[in-house]
Amino acid sequence: MRTVEGTSTRTAGGGTATTSGGTATAGGTAPGGGSMSTGAPGGATASAGAPKGDTAAERRRELAAFLRSRRERITPEQVGLARGPRRRTPGLRREEVATLAAVGVTWYTWLEQARDIQVSAQVLDAVARALLLDPHERRHVFGLAHVTDPAPGTRCPVVTDAVRAMLDQLEPLAACVQNSRYDILAHNRVYGLMLCDLEEVAPEDRNCMVLSCVNEEWRDSFSDGEGSLRVMAAKFRSAMADHLDEPAYRALHARLMRNPQFRAHWERQEIIDSTSRTKHFRNRHVGLLTVIHTDLWLGPSHGPRLVTYTPADAETRRRMERLREMSLEREARRAAERGADREADGTEVCAA
């Protein structure tokens, strides 16, 4: 057992689930999670009972009940099957679902009986298609099975006007919206100046991982820049385990690996989840900031989230208020400059 920034380490892994009737395999092992640990991210398969203890059994029961309810609501005609004169089962029979999904009848029966069997993403995908699940139902099923969906929805998280208004109302707290890749999708004035001047950063570089590698001001704002990069690499490894098949993740990973420091930390095989804790930043405008970091999820876990930094003391609050004032002063200057430019353009038109 070793620690990184006070967080315990462990080895992630899993195995093949054996039932009383034999071993049912449909994939590999699930990635570990929790506190900082050693272990590579898992693939697209996991045990349906990946969580331990009572939680795992409860997940299996919930999944089994949900699948049964969806099977019973589908008529044979909906999937191109003949009803037949002697059908007494509401909806489809288990063997019909198994046939439609091209899986074994025994395996599917065990799944609906909440047995502790392994479920691969590909097999669960086939079951979801056979049961005509909509995107919300599909996400629910994959979440209960603790399996990464191989065909997730393509809808991008949208920062609504209401979310933007909330970001502004949180000032002088620093706040932003990030996705699971740590892209900064939106931010308020205080966050825009807290770690670096985000308005000076190209849109394609507004990513916490990228900024930790390439932006000197961002990196220097952390009290322990190298230690922070190590934590960021561990966070990215943990997040990437659920997105191994996504091109955007692979492209970002390839870019980060070109940085020698990030690559060295990546090869440590450490993982860590985001947790609320006190952080210390050195801001070039106002000095030391002591803040409490909190994540608030805007959708499913590991999706878009609201990231907030609350001042931990009165002096930090005053300094964060000063950052807000600086941003407002800059907005006023730019508005005046735009007004002067428009006035000059109007004068030129009249002269012509």
Summary of the structure (lengths in Angstrom):
residues: 352
radius of gyration: 25.6
end to end distance: 78.1
largest distance: 91.5
contacts: 1049
relative contact order: 0.11
helix: 47%
strand: 16%
